[in-house]
Amino acid sequence: MTTSHHRTASGRPLRVAPAWVGGARPADGAADQGHLLPVREAVWVWSVRRYARLALWALPAAAMLDGWLTLGIETPPGPLVVSLAADWLATIAMLALTALLAGTRARRTAIAGLLIGLGGTVLSLPLAALPPDSLAAGASLTVAQLRVAVTVAAAVSGAGWLLLGWAVFRSKLVNPADGVLLMLAAVAIGAGSYARQPLPTVGALLLLAAGTGLAWTGSRLIPRA
């Protein structure tokens, strides 16, 4: 019988016994009982980690799109398409980062950051297509209330990234400096449309640095399949 050795997100060896060929299991109460995982659970953990390490590259991609928008350069698709693409990539990165941190002591903070960040995305999507200081037909909000809604959506998104950055800092899984950069970028994200240059551009650069560091480190945590 052979036993394959991989590493979990916490760095501990993951021992997988080939139960499909009748591999022996330790006796009940044995000291090694807690170090073995059922094959199905091990395959599931491996799949989640592989998704997380690959999908983390969506974070630097989202940061580049956000940075491009802050420069005010005309793009053929238009700023709305670029903004929606950035939000979509950021959502994927949130899911990947939470999956990567699921096996650490900061998993509760990461899950809270994911839920709050998704809430901010849901709040901001209906407002993304509206021109500044304008209302949609049949809207029940005034212009002043719309500004408050935009501010709240940006603040909620920033709070989600702030919690994710704190989770990265506390996890002891990746470089803590990436968590600090992510928290600093969350300040610019939370400022939203009220931030003045160069804060939005600096925030995008911080998010790019944090995302690149997390994606690079995450890709080296688990051996390639």
N, C-alpha and C positions, 0 to 999 in steps of 0.2 A: 504494500500500500504506500502511496506517495501522498505527501501533504504539500500544497502550494503555499508559499509565504508571500503576502503582499502587505502593504501598510495602510492602515486606516487614516482618517483625517487627523486623528490625534497623534499619529506617528507610531502607534503600537503595531506590532505584527499581527496580521489577520490570518489565522490558520483555518483552512477550509478542507475538511475531510471529504473524500469522494464517496458520499453515501449511496450514490446510484450504482456502485459496484459492490455494495455490502461492506464498506469500510468499517472497521471496529470503532466503537464509541467508548469513551472512558466510563468507568463504573460510576454509579450514583454516589455522590459525595466525594468524588476524587478531586484533588487540588486543581487538575487541569480542565475540570468540567466547564468552567466559565469562559475559557479562551477559545472554544470551538463554536462556530456558527453553523446552523443548518445551511445546506447548499442553496436553497431558494433564497434565503435571506442574504447570503453572501453575494449571489448574483445580483440581487436588487441593489445592495449597497454599492457594488462595483458600477452598476449602470448609472446610479445617481451621481456618483463621484465623477464618472466620465463625462456626463452631461455638464456638471458644474464646471469642470476645468476647461471645457471647450466654450461654453456659453459665457464665461467671464470675459472673453474678448469682445463681447458686445458693449462692455462699459467704456473702454477707450474709444470705440467707434461712435458711441453716443456722445462722448465728450467732444470729439472732433466736429460732429455735426452742430452741437451747441456752440462751440467756439466759432464755427463758420457763420452762424446766425448773428453772433455778437459783433462781427466785423461789418455787418450791413452790406455785404457784397451781393449783387443781384445774381440769382441762380435761375436756370431755365425752369426747373419744376416749381419754383416759388417757395417763399418762406414757410408756408403752411405745410407743404409736403415734407420739407426738411425737418420741421418741428415735430410732426407726427412720427417720422422715422426715428428721430432721436428719442422720443418718449417710448416708442415700441422697443428699441434696443435697451433703453434704461430699465424697462420692466423685465426684460429677459435677464439682464445683469443682476437685478434685485433677486430674482428667483434663484439664479445660479449661486450668488453669494450666500444666500440663506441655506441652500442645499450643502454648500461647502462647509458652513459653520454648524450644521445640524449635529455633528458629533462632538462639539466642543462645549465648554462650560458656559459660553455666551450664546447658546442656541435660543434661549428665551428672548434675549434682547434682539437677536437677529430676526426672529419671527415677528416681534412687535414692530421692528423697523420695516419689515416687508409689508405688513398689513397697513401701517400708517402711510407708507410710500405709495401703495396701490390705491389707498383712499385719495391721496393727493392727485394721482393720475386721473382717477375717475372724475374728480371735481374739475380738473383743468381741461379735459377733453371737450366738454360742451362749450367751453369759452374760447377755445383755440381759434375757431374759424371766424369769430366776430371781430370786425374792425374796431380800433380804439374808440371809446366813448360812443358806442352805438349799441342798439338793442335789436334782438331778433323780433320778427313779427309775432305778436301775441304773447310776448314775454311779460311775466308778472313782476319783473324786477325793474327798478329805476336805474339810471346810470350810476348813481352813487352806490346803490346796492351791488351793482355789477362790479364796480371797482373793489368793493369789500370782498366779494366772492373770489375775484382773481387773487387778491392778497392772501386770503385764507388758503386757497388751493396751493399757492407757492409756498406758504409757510408749512403746510402739512407735508408737502413733498420734501422740503428741506428737513423737517423733523424726522421723516423716515430715513433719509440718508445719514442724518446725524446719529441715529440709533445704530444703523448698520456700521458706521465708522467706529462707534464705541465698541460694538461687538467684535469687530476686527482687531481693535486695540487690545481687548481683554482675552481674546481667544488663545493666544500663544501658539497659533497655528501658522500664521504668515507674519510678514514683517509688520511690527506695530506702527512703524512710520507711515505705512499705507493707510492705516486707520486714522492717524492724525491728519493726513492730507485729505482723506474723505470727509472728515468732520469740518475741516476748513472750507472745502468745496461746498458743503451743505449750507454754510452761511450765505454764500453767493446764490445758491439755488433758492433758499428761503426768501432772499430779498426780492426775487422775481423781477417784474418789470420796473420796480421802483429803484432798482440799483443803477447807479451811474457808472459810466466807464471810468476807469478800466476794470471795475469789480466783476462784471459778468465775464469778461475775457479771462481775467485772472482765475476766476472760479472754474471756468472750463479747462484751463491749463492744469489746475490742481486736480480736477477730476480725471483728466487724461493721465497725469502722473500716477495717481492712486490706482486707476483702472489697469494701467500697463503693469504696474508692480504686482497687483493682485493676480492678474491673468498669468503673468510669467511665473510667479511663485506657485500658483495653483496647478499649472501644467507640470510642475516638477514634484508635486507631492505624491503622485501615484505613478507607478511604471506604466508605460504605454501598453495598451491591449495588444 
